[in-house]
Amino acid sequence: MKRTILIKRISLAFLFIICCQKISAQATPLSKAKPIPGKENWQPAVPNPEQDKIAVDKLAALKKKTGKKPNIIWFLIDDMGWGDPGFNGGGASIGAATPNMDRLAKEGLLLSSTYSQPTCTPTRSAILTGRIPARTGLTRPILAGDVLTANPWADEISLPKILSQSGYKTVLTGKWHVGELEGMRPFEIGFDEYYGYYAAEKEITQSFDKRRYPDLVLDPFKLEAYNKMGASKDLVYGKKGGKEELIKATTSTEDIAEADQTLEAFSIKKIKEFAKSGEPFFIEHAFMKVHTDNWASKKYEGKSDSKYPYKDGVVEVDGIIGEIVAELEKNGLLENTFIFITSDNGPQGDSWPDGGYTPFRGTKGSAWEGGTRVPGVAYWKGMITPGRQSAQLFDLMDLYNTSAYIAGAFDKIPTDRPIDGINQTSFLLADNGVSNRDRVYTWVETQLMSIRLHEYKMYFNITESQDPHLMIDQSTVTKTGLAPWLFNLYIDPKETRVVGHALNAWTAPMAAEAKYHAASFVKFPPKKVGLGQ
């Protein structure tokens, strides 16, 4: 009975999968993944010993050549769609050229099946913990007025904490959005330094934008009530062991329009400092753009062919990435720096036309491909062979394990809890590398929505809306019927036709993989931190 209640609480659509069945720890015949010896609580991975040796040898040769640990930089763009950059067919063809990202994709590894969480806070927590947000309690964006009942970070082992213990300097520049209360700020959960904004652009600009939010801005009572909720709007700085400092108060939409220019200057400043000190570093450069509401920087206003603020923002993001990479090269750091470019979720359709493009079904907030398949580029000069492309699976949680491995800190990843990320170093570094992951699970808040295994994607719950853009504001979550909905993404990437029992033999094996996943929530119940729907 206790077990059944737990499964109901995490809202699995297929309650039968645990109640009366013994869950096998072995993978189903459709999966090549195996439990990792000594790390049985971790997500099983596909063994690829030959390419693992290639990665080990490459890293050893680099260490011998440089005498230093590799640097790591993540470029995390906010709400950019899979189809926005040129390397995925967008770019100039849809009004916003992305030559810098396109070059890095061409000279690195283009990962066309990269997966995020459906919204920003879950993704931003998942990449730093290697854990599905349903485990950490960080299941949705933390918004003004939310009252958390517990600090979700209190017992989490973040990547910057692990890297700091291994001699790295760790910096988060830009958007955080994973808690601004004491104990939840970046410089309190592992980062040595934080320079940025706690909230998303919309949450900051809406109190200044009388054009779009007249009922808020032009009503003194409502505006005062909103401001009393105390959500931070300002640019702040924090250092590990120190106090938060106000850098610049935000007083207008123009301040946010220039935010990414200010953030770029800080990241470049840190790169110069680390180049002089010789210390290995991890920088997560988290853009404010292109999350709605987009206000173009003076430097980039009208620079896109589209002339729309969103597209100008895409051009700005691309320009900043190009300038930061150029700074790495100028300081002799490029060959010793692993770079990853991605977005925290699919485009926000609710804010159209101030939003991105995806060719897939659904948008931000949903488990459909349009909500969770995001751009992915891995670049490492001299380490990742140029011109590689792969449609095999890469989950953004894999950045946790992969970055720790590259940094020589893999042994510091905890084994006493589920870790859902997978070490993908050999996939990235071996010339003919294949993914060490063969399935991706997608949760929307506390509901398991789908599993993708190879090219098959099975849904237990679906997000629906009468308006295909409004996957957040006008959506419902519905359980599937007699059988889960099964799609073949190779023949139907837009998820328009269920193949199911009529055209597919894998319904039962995929359901068995979901059983295996669900069992981990029985052994390790999800945390409750007050972020229920």
Backbone torsions as a table, in degrees:
resi	resn	phi	psi	omega
1	MET	NA	-46.6	179.7
2	LYS	-58.4	-40.2	179.8
3	ARG	-65.1	-41.8	-179.9
4	THR	-63.8	-40.3	179.0
5	ILE	-62.0	-41.0	-180.0
6	LEU	-62.1	-44.3	-178.3
7	ILE	-64.8	-37.2	176.4
8	LYS	-62.9	-37.6	-177.6
9	ARG	-64.5	-35.8	179.2
10	ILE	-91.4	6.0	165.7
11	SER	61.3	44.3	174.2
12	LEU	-73.5	141.4	-177.4
13	ALA	-76.7	-16.8	-175.0
14	PHE	-118.4	74.4	-171.9
15	LEU	-62.7	-20.1	-178.5
16	PHE	-68.2	-14.1	-165.1
17	ILE	-71.7	-19.9	-179.2
18	ILE	-117.9	-32.7	-166.7
19	CYS	-51.2	-44.4	-172.9
20	CYS	-123.7	15.5	-175.9
21	GLN	-127.3	147.0	174.6
22	LYS	-84.3	129.3	-177.0
23	ILE	-87.8	122.5	177.8
24	SER	-78.4	141.6	176.7
25	ALA	-83.8	-3.5	-178.5
26	GLN	-91.1	147.9	177.8
27	ALA	-69.0	154.2	175.8
28	THR	-74.2	164.8	-178.7
29	PRO	-58.0	-26.3	-178.7
30	LEU	-75.4	-18.6	-176.4
31	SER	-103.1	139.5	175.1
32	LYS	-93.5	-7.0	-175.3
33	ALA	-69.0	145.5	179.3
34	LYS	-129.6	146.6	172.8
35	PRO	-57.5	145.5	-177.9
36	ILE	-90.5	121.0	-178.1
37	PRO	-54.6	130.6	-179.5
38	GLY	80.4	-6.1	-179.1
39	LYS	-134.4	50.6	-174.0
40	GLU	-65.9	-19.1	178.0
41	ASN	-81.8	-8.5	-178.7
42	TRP	-84.1	160.8	174.0
43	GLN	-60.7	127.5	177.0
44	PRO	-58.2	146.8	-177.7
45	ALA	-124.5	157.8	177.4
46	VAL	-81.2	120.9	-179.8
47	PRO	-70.0	130.3	176.1
48	ASN	-139.0	70.2	-171.6
49	PRO	-61.3	-34.9	-178.0
50	GLU	-65.8	-45.6	-179.9
51	GLN	-74.4	-25.7	173.9
52	ASP	-60.4	-42.3	179.5
53	LYS	-65.0	-37.6	177.5
54	ILE	-60.5	-43.8	-180.0
55	ALA	-64.3	-43.8	179.0
56	VAL	-59.5	-45.7	-179.0
57	ASP	-65.2	-40.0	179.4
58	LYS	-64.3	-44.6	-179.6
59	LEU	-66.0	-38.4	178.9
60	ALA	-65.5	-40.9	179.5
61	ALA	-65.2	-38.7	178.7
62	LEU	-66.2	-42.5	179.1
63	LYS	-61.5	-40.1	179.2
64	LYS	-66.3	-36.4	-178.2
65	LYS	-73.2	-42.9	-173.8
66	THR	-97.6	-27.1	-175.1
67	GLY	71.4	14.6	-176.2
68	LYS	-134.3	161.3	172.0
69	LYS	-76.7	150.5	179.6
70	PRO	-69.0	148.8	172.0
71	ASN	-88.6	159.8	-177.8
72	ILE	-135.6	130.2	174.1
73	ILE	-132.7	126.8	171.2
74	TRP	-106.7	132.7	169.4
75	PHE	-103.8	107.1	-178.0
76	LEU	-107.1	106.7	-178.6
77	ILE	-90.0	146.1	-174.6
78	ASP	-95.2	113.3	172.6
79	ASP	68.3	20.9	176.3
80	MET	-76.9	133.4	-177.4
81	GLY	-77.1	155.8	178.4
82	TRP	-54.4	-37.0	-174.8
83	GLY	-89.8	4.1	-178.1
84	ASP	-73.8	-47.7	-177.6
85	PRO	-73.9	153.3	-178.4
86	GLY	-61.2	-32.2	-177.1
87	PHE	-66.4	-15.1	175.1
88	ASN	-108.7	16.8	176.0
89	GLY	100.2	-2.6	179.3
90	GLY	-93.1	-116.5	177.6
91	GLY	62.3	-133.2	-176.4
92	ALA	-60.3	-29.5	-177.1
93	SER	-67.8	-18.1	176.1
94	ILE	-123.4	27.6	167.5
95	GLY	90.9	12.2	178.8
96	ALA	-153.6	92.1	-176.9
97	ALA	-64.4	142.6	-179.7
98	THR	-129.9	63.0	-173.9
99	PRO	-63.2	-33.1	-177.9
100	ASN	-71.9	-47.1	176.7
101	MET	-64.4	-37.6	179.7
102	ASP	-63.1	-40.8	179.8
103	ARG	-64.9	-44.0	179.8
104	LEU	-65.1	-36.0	176.4
105	ALA	-65.8	-41.2	-179.8
106	LYS	-68.3	-33.7	-177.6
107	GLU	-96.0	8.4	-179.9
108	GLY	-136.1	-141.7	179.7
109	LEU	-116.6	118.3	177.5
110	LEU	-90.0	118.1	-177.6
111	LEU	-105.1	97.9	-172.4
112	SER	-83.4	-6.1	175.2
113	SER	-120.8	59.5	176.7
114	THR	-94.3	134.0	-175.1
115	TYR	-120.9	139.1	175.5
116	SER	-113.0	-173.2	166.1
117	GLN	-86.6	166.6	-175.0
118	PRO	-69.9	-22.0	178.9
119	THR	-138.3	176.1	-165.7
120	CYS	-73.2	-51.5	-178.7
121	THR	-56.8	-46.3	176.8
122	PRO	-57.3	-43.7	179.7
123	THR	-65.5	-45.7	-175.6
124	ARG	-64.6	-31.3	175.2
125	SER	-78.3	-38.2	-175.8
126	ALA	-65.0	-39.3	-177.4
127	ILE	-72.2	-22.0	-179.6
128	LEU	-94.6	-11.6	179.4
129	THR	-118.9	-16.8	-175.5
130	GLY	69.7	21.3	-172.6
131	ARG	-129.6	139.9	175.9
132	ILE	-59.0	133.7	-175.8
133	PRO	-57.4	-26.3	176.8
134	ALA	-62.5	-20.2	177.4
135	ARG	-83.8	-39.6	-174.1
136	THR	-87.0	-15.4	-176.8
137	GLY	90.5	-7.2	-179.2
138	LEU	-88.9	66.5	-168.2
139	THR	-90.0	-12.5	178.2
140	ARG	-154.6	166.7	178.3
141	PRO	-57.0	138.3	174.6
142	ILE	-83.2	119.2	-172.1
143	LEU	-112.4	162.4	176.8
144	ALA	-56.6	129.1	-179.7
145	GLY	99.5	-14.8	176.3
146	ASP	-65.2	142.1	175.9
147	VAL	-120.5	108.6	-179.7
148	LEU	-82.2	141.6	-178.5
149	THR	-94.7	-10.9	178.7
150	ALA	-157.6	156.9	176.6
151	ASN	-85.4	108.5	-176.9
152	PRO	-64.8	-20.2	-177.6
153	TRP	-85.8	-9.3	-170.7
154	ALA	-55.8	-38.3	-177.4
155	ASP	-118.7	16.7	177.2
156	GLU	-89.2	146.2	177.9
157	ILE	-105.4	97.6	-174.5
158	SER	-78.2	157.8	176.5
159	LEU	-59.8	-46.9	178.6
160	PRO	-60.6	-31.2	176.4
161	LYS	-65.0	-43.6	178.9
162	ILE	-63.9	-45.2	-177.5
163	LEU	-69.0	-37.1	177.4
164	SER	-60.0	-38.0	178.6
165	GLN	-68.9	-14.6	-178.8
166	SER	-107.2	17.6	173.8
167	GLY	92.2	7.8	-179.4
168	TYR	-88.9	148.7	165.4
169	LYS	-92.0	129.2	-173.6
170	THR	-120.2	131.8	-174.1
171	VAL	-136.3	133.5	168.5
172	LEU	-112.0	120.0	176.1
173	THR	-112.0	124.7	173.5
174	GLY	111.5	-146.3	-173.2
175	LYS	-71.7	137.0	176.4
176	TRP	-106.0	-72.9	175.0
177	HIS	61.2	28.8	176.5
178	VAL	-128.5	34.0	175.9
179	GLY	114.1	126.5	179.3
180	GLU	-118.3	5.9	175.7
181	LEU	-77.4	160.5	179.3
182	GLU	-57.7	132.6	-178.1
183	GLY	95.0	-10.9	-177.0
184	MET	-116.6	1.4	-176.2
185	ARG	-83.6	154.1	-172.3
186	PRO	-52.1	-41.8	-177.3
187	PHE	-76.8	0.1	176.3
188	GLU	-108.7	-9.4	-178.3
189	ILE	-111.9	8.2	174.2
190	GLY	140.8	-26.2	-179.4
191	PHE	-72.4	140.0	175.7
192	ASP	-70.9	-35.9	-178.6
193	GLU	-142.3	147.5	174.6
194	TYR	-135.6	133.2	178.4
195	TYR	-140.2	105.0	-177.0
196	GLY	173.3	-156.3	-177.0
197	TYR	-121.5	140.8	-179.2
198	TYR	-77.2	-30.4	-170.9
199	ALA	-106.7	170.5	174.4
200	ALA	-78.8	162.4	-176.2
201	GLU	-54.8	-46.9	-176.7
202	LYS	-58.8	-40.9	-177.7
203	GLU	-66.9	-20.4	178.2
204	ILE	-91.4	-47.1	-172.2
205	THR	-78.0	-21.2	-173.4
206	GLN	-64.9	-23.5	178.9
207	SER	-83.4	-0.5	178.0
208	PHE	-118.6	-11.4	-170.5
209	ASP	-100.7	90.1	-178.0
210	LYS	-72.1	-17.8	178.1
211	ARG	-68.1	-44.0	-174.6
212	ARG	-96.0	-27.5	-176.6
213	TYR	-127.9	56.9	-176.4
214	PRO	-62.4	-32.7	-178.1
215	ASP	-70.2	-17.0	175.6
216	LEU	-94.8	-55.0	-172.1
217	VAL	-67.7	-37.2	-174.2
218	LEU	-93.6	4.4	177.2
219	ASP	-112.4	103.6	-175.5
220	PRO	-54.5	-39.6	-179.1
221	PHE	-63.9	-47.9	-178.5
222	LYS	-66.5	-39.6	-179.5
223	LEU	-64.3	-42.1	178.8
224	GLU	-65.0	-41.5	179.4
225	ALA	-63.0	-40.4	179.4
226	TYR	-64.3	-45.8	-178.3
227	ASN	-66.6	-27.8	179.5
228	LYS	-69.2	-18.0	178.8
229	MET	-67.6	-17.4	169.5
230	GLY	80.8	11.3	178.9
231	ALA	-66.6	135.8	-177.2
232	SER	-72.0	137.4	176.2
233	LYS	-117.6	-4.9	-164.7
234	ASP	-101.7	160.8	173.4
235	LEU	-78.4	123.8	-175.9
236	VAL	-128.3	163.2	176.2
237	TYR	-131.4	139.8	176.4
238	GLY	-142.4	142.6	179.4
239	LYS	-123.7	141.4	-177.9
240	LYS	-52.2	128.2	-179.3
241	GLY	83.6	-3.8	-178.8
242	GLY	-113.5	-168.3	-179.3
243	LYS	-106.4	158.4	176.8
244	GLU	-70.2	138.6	178.8
245	GLU	-120.2	138.2	173.5
246	LEU	-78.7	123.6	177.4
247	ILE	-94.7	-47.2	-179.8
248	LYS	-155.5	124.4	175.9
249	ALA	-72.2	139.8	176.6
250	THR	-91.1	121.7	-176.1
251	THR	-123.8	-1.5	-176.9
252	SER	-162.1	167.1	175.6
253	THR	-66.0	-27.1	179.3
254	GLU	-63.0	-34.7	178.2
255	ASP	-60.9	-41.4	180.0
256	ILE	-75.3	-31.7	176.3
257	ALA	-56.8	-34.8	-177.5
258	GLU	-97.9	4.9	-173.6
259	ALA	-59.4	-44.3	-176.3
260	ASP	-68.8	-26.7	174.2
261	GLN	-66.7	-41.1	178.2
262	THR	-65.7	-41.4	-179.9
263	LEU	-66.3	-38.7	177.4
264	GLU	-59.1	-43.6	-178.8
265	ALA	-59.7	-37.3	179.7
266	PHE	-68.5	-44.9	179.8
267	SER	-62.5	-40.2	177.8
268	ILE	-64.9	-39.1	177.1
269	LYS	-60.0	-43.7	-179.2
270	LYS	-66.9	-38.3	178.1
271	ILE	-60.9	-42.8	178.0
272	LYS	-62.8	-41.9	179.4
273	GLU	-63.0	-44.6	-178.0
274	PHE	-69.9	-31.8	177.0
275	ALA	-63.1	-38.0	179.9
276	LYS	-74.0	-40.6	-176.2
277	SER	-78.9	-24.3	-177.9
278	GLY	78.0	7.8	-179.3
279	GLU	-77.9	138.5	174.5
280	PRO	-68.0	148.3	-175.8
281	PHE	-140.8	155.2	171.4
282	PHE	-124.6	120.0	176.4
283	ILE	-119.6	121.5	167.8
284	GLU	-98.6	106.5	179.3
285	HIS	-96.3	103.3	-173.8
286	ALA	-105.1	107.3	-177.2
287	PHE	-66.5	148.5	168.3
288	MET	-75.8	-42.7	176.7
289	LYS	-78.8	152.1	14.3
290	VAL	-114.1	38.7	175.8
291	HIS	-66.2	135.3	173.0
292	THR	-56.7	147.6	-0.2
293	ASP	-90.4	125.0	-177.4
294	ASN	-86.3	129.0	173.8
295	TRP	-125.0	122.5	-172.6
296	ALA	-70.5	137.8	171.5
297	SER	-66.1	148.6	179.5
298	LYS	-56.7	-34.6	-178.5
299	LYS	-67.4	-25.9	-173.5
300	TYR	-119.3	-0.6	-178.4
301	GLU	-59.9	124.5	179.8
302	GLY	76.3	6.8	-177.1
303	LYS	-78.3	-20.7	175.1
304	SER	-82.4	152.8	176.3
305	ASP	-62.7	-30.0	179.9
306	SER	-66.7	-38.7	-175.1
307	LYS	74.2	-3.9	176.8
308	TYR	-76.6	146.7	-177.8
309	PRO	-56.1	-39.3	179.0
310	TYR	-59.1	-47.5	-177.6
311	LYS	-67.4	-36.5	174.2
312	ASP	-60.9	-36.0	177.8
313	GLY	-65.0	-40.1	177.2
314	VAL	-60.9	-43.6	178.8
315	VAL	-63.7	-39.4	178.9
316	GLU	-64.3	-47.2	179.0
317	VAL	-57.0	-45.4	179.3
318	ASP	-61.6	-42.2	179.4
319	GLY	-63.3	-41.1	-179.8
320	ILE	-65.8	-43.1	177.2
321	ILE	-57.7	-44.2	178.9
322	GLY	-61.1	-40.5	-178.1
323	GLU	-71.9	-37.3	179.0
324	ILE	-69.2	-41.6	177.7
325	VAL	-63.8	-38.6	177.4
326	ALA	-63.4	-34.9	178.4
327	GLU	-67.9	-38.1	175.4
328	LEU	-59.9	-45.1	-179.3
329	GLU	-66.6	-40.7	179.3
330	LYS	-59.4	-34.8	-177.9
331	ASN	-95.1	11.0	176.5
332	GLY	71.2	26.3	-174.8
333	LEU	-107.9	-9.9	-168.4
334	LEU	-62.7	-41.5	-176.4
335	GLU	-72.4	-12.4	179.5
336	ASN	-114.7	26.3	-177.8
337	THR	-130.9	121.6	173.6
338	PHE	-83.9	125.3	-176.7
339	ILE	-118.7	135.8	175.2
340	PHE	-132.6	133.6	-179.1
341	ILE	-118.0	130.0	-179.8
342	THR	-160.7	-175.3	175.7
343	SER	-127.0	154.5	-175.0
344	ASP	-80.0	-12.7	175.2
345	ASN	-175.7	-178.0	178.0
346	GLY	-71.4	176.3	-177.1
347	PRO	-67.6	149.7	179.1
348	GLN	-86.4	98.9	-179.4
349	GLY	-67.5	-28.2	-177.6
350	ASP	-59.7	-25.0	-175.2
351	SER	-99.6	11.6	-177.7
352	TRP	-50.1	136.9	6.5
353	PRO	-88.5	9.5	178.1
354	ASP	-87.8	62.1	-178.0
355	GLY	-163.3	170.2	-171.7
356	GLY	-90.8	-168.2	-174.2
357	TYR	-124.8	137.7	169.8
358	THR	-137.4	140.7	176.2
359	PRO	-81.3	-4.6	-173.1
360	PHE	-95.5	169.7	178.7
361	ARG	-72.3	138.8	175.2
362	GLY	83.6	170.0	-179.7
363	THR	-141.3	-171.1	178.1
364	LYS	-46.6	138.9	179.5
365	GLY	98.4	-14.1	-179.1
366	SER	-114.5	164.1	176.7
367	ALA	-90.2	-3.6	175.8
368	TRP	-60.1	161.2	-177.8
369	GLU	-54.1	-36.2	-179.6
370	GLY	-66.4	-22.7	-179.6
371	GLY	-89.1	-23.3	-171.2
372	THR	-127.8	-14.7	176.6
373	ARG	-88.5	122.2	-170.0
374	VAL	-127.7	164.4	176.0
375	PRO	-60.8	146.3	177.6
376	GLY	-148.6	121.3	177.5
377	VAL	-134.9	126.7	173.5
378	ALA	-109.7	124.5	-177.3
379	TYR	-131.5	132.2	175.6
380	TRP	-155.8	101.0	-174.8
381	LYS	-56.9	125.8	178.4
382	GLY	83.5	-12.3	-178.6
383	MET	-112.2	-38.9	175.7
384	ILE	-104.1	120.3	-177.4
385	THR	-63.9	129.6	-178.9
386	PRO	-61.1	151.1	172.1
387	GLY	84.6	8.2	-179.5
388	ARG	-83.2	144.3	174.0
389	GLN	-136.1	144.9	177.9
390	SER	-147.5	137.9	174.3
391	ALA	-100.5	7.9	178.5
392	GLN	-76.8	164.2	-166.4
393	LEU	-76.4	136.7	171.5
394	PHE	-139.6	119.0	176.4
395	ASP	-98.0	140.2	-178.3
396	LEU	-60.8	-22.0	173.5
397	MET	-63.1	-22.7	179.1
398	ASP	-65.0	-19.5	177.1
399	LEU	-62.5	-29.9	179.1
400	TYR	-62.5	-56.7	-178.4
401	ASN	-66.8	-42.7	-176.4
402	THR	-64.3	-45.5	-179.0
403	SER	-65.7	-39.8	178.0
404	ALA	-63.2	-39.1	-179.9
405	TYR	-67.1	-46.8	179.4
406	ILE	-58.0	-37.0	-177.1
407	ALA	-81.3	-2.4	-177.3
408	GLY	74.6	25.6	-177.2
409	ALA	-119.8	22.1	-175.1
410	PHE	-62.2	-32.6	-177.7
411	ASP	-71.2	-9.4	179.9
412	LYS	-91.3	-5.4	175.8
413	ILE	-71.2	129.2	-175.2
414	PRO	-66.2	145.4	177.7
415	THR	-110.5	0.6	-176.3
416	ASP	-91.2	12.5	-176.6
417	ARG	-153.6	164.1	176.1
418	PRO	-65.8	131.5	170.3
419	ILE	-118.6	118.5	-172.7
420	ASP	-93.7	-13.4	174.9
421	GLY	-76.4	162.3	-179.9
422	ILE	-131.3	141.5	177.0
423	ASN	-70.7	113.0	-176.9
424	GLN	-108.8	17.7	-177.0
425	THR	-56.1	-45.4	-176.9
426	SER	-69.0	-33.0	174.2
427	PHE	-59.7	-42.6	-176.3
428	LEU	-76.0	-36.3	-170.1
429	LEU	-94.5	-29.2	179.6
430	ALA	-74.3	135.7	-175.7
431	ASP	-56.3	-38.7	178.6
432	ASN	-111.4	34.1	-175.3
433	GLY	-62.0	144.1	174.9
434	VAL	-118.0	158.9	-176.3
435	SER	-67.5	142.4	173.6
436	ASN	-88.1	6.9	-179.5
437	ARG	-121.4	136.0	177.4
438	ASP	-122.1	1.0	176.0
439	ARG	-148.9	153.6	177.6
440	VAL	-132.3	131.6	175.5
441	TYR	-103.0	138.4	178.3
442	THR	-122.0	125.7	175.4
443	TRP	-112.6	141.0	167.1
444	VAL	-110.8	108.8	-172.8
445	GLU	55.4	-115.4	-176.5
446	THR	-103.1	18.4	-179.3
447	GLN	-116.1	128.0	172.8
448	LEU	-74.5	117.9	-175.2
449	MET	-95.8	-44.6	-171.1
450	SER	-157.5	164.0	168.7
451	ILE	-131.4	132.3	169.5
452	ARG	-105.8	126.3	177.9
453	LEU	-128.0	115.2	-170.5
454	HIS	55.9	-126.3	-179.4
455	GLU	-92.9	2.6	-176.9
456	TYR	-97.4	137.5	177.9
457	LYS	-129.1	122.9	-176.8
458	MET	-113.2	131.2	179.7
459	TYR	-108.3	135.2	173.5
460	PHE	-104.6	-25.5	173.0
461	ASN	-137.3	149.9	179.3
462	ILE	-130.9	150.1	174.9
463	THR	-97.2	127.7	-178.3
464	GLU	-125.8	153.1	175.1
465	SER	-154.9	142.8	176.1
466	GLN	-68.4	-25.7	173.6
467	ASP	-107.5	118.0	-175.0
468	PRO	-62.5	-17.4	176.9
469	HIS	-80.7	-30.6	-169.0
470	LEU	-91.1	67.8	-179.9
471	MET	-83.3	-0.3	175.5
472	ILE	-115.5	-59.1	-169.8
473	ASP	-77.6	-19.6	-176.3
474	GLN	-136.5	43.0	-173.5
475	SER	-115.0	160.8	171.8
476	THR	-132.1	152.6	174.3
477	VAL	-108.2	124.9	-174.5
478	THR	-123.2	137.8	174.8
479	LYS	-75.7	145.1	176.2
480	THR	-72.2	169.7	-171.2
481	GLY	-87.2	-125.9	-175.2
482	LEU	-62.0	-30.7	179.8
483	ALA	-136.7	151.6	173.4
484	PRO	-60.5	155.6	177.6
485	TRP	-85.9	125.5	-177.1
486	LEU	-119.3	126.5	178.7
487	PHE	-118.7	150.4	171.0
488	ASN	-104.9	107.6	-171.9
489	LEU	-73.9	-15.0	177.1
490	TYR	-76.4	-34.2	179.9
491	ILE	-102.0	-12.0	-177.2
492	ASP	-146.1	66.1	-177.3
493	PRO	-64.1	-19.1	179.1
494	LYS	-88.4	1.2	176.5
495	GLU	53.6	58.4	-178.5
496	THR	-105.2	-20.1	-174.4
497	ARG	-136.5	117.8	177.3
498	VAL	-70.5	131.6	176.9
499	VAL	-92.3	-44.6	171.8
500	GLY	48.1	-146.6	-176.3
501	HIS	-66.4	-28.3	-175.1
502	ALA	-67.0	-36.6	-172.6
503	LEU	-129.8	13.4	-174.6
504	ASN	-148.3	145.1	-175.1
505	ALA	-103.3	6.3	-164.9
506	TRP	-113.2	18.5	-179.9
507	THR	-61.2	-48.4	-177.4
508	ALA	-66.5	-47.2	178.2
509	PRO	-60.4	-36.6	179.7
510	MET	-70.8	-37.4	175.5
511	ALA	-63.5	-33.7	178.3
512	ALA	-66.4	-37.0	175.8
513	GLU	-63.5	-37.1	177.3
514	ALA	-66.8	-34.7	176.0
515	LYS	-61.1	-45.7	-179.9
516	TYR	-58.5	-44.3	-180.0
517	HIS	-64.8	-45.2	-177.7
518	ALA	-63.3	-31.7	-178.7
519	ALA	-61.9	-29.7	-179.3
520	SER	-68.7	-22.7	178.0
521	PHE	-82.2	-16.2	172.9
522	VAL	-77.3	-44.9	-179.5
523	LYS	-70.9	-36.6	-179.0
524	PHE	-125.7	87.4	-177.1
525	PRO	-59.0	145.7	179.7
526	PRO	-65.7	147.9	178.2
527	LYS	-76.6	147.3	173.0
528	LYS	-109.6	120.0	-179.7
529	VAL	-124.6	8.0	178.2
530	GLY	94.9	14.5	-179.9
531	LEU	-106.5	38.7	174.3
532	GLY	-67.6	169.8	-178.0
533	GLN	-62.7	NA	NA
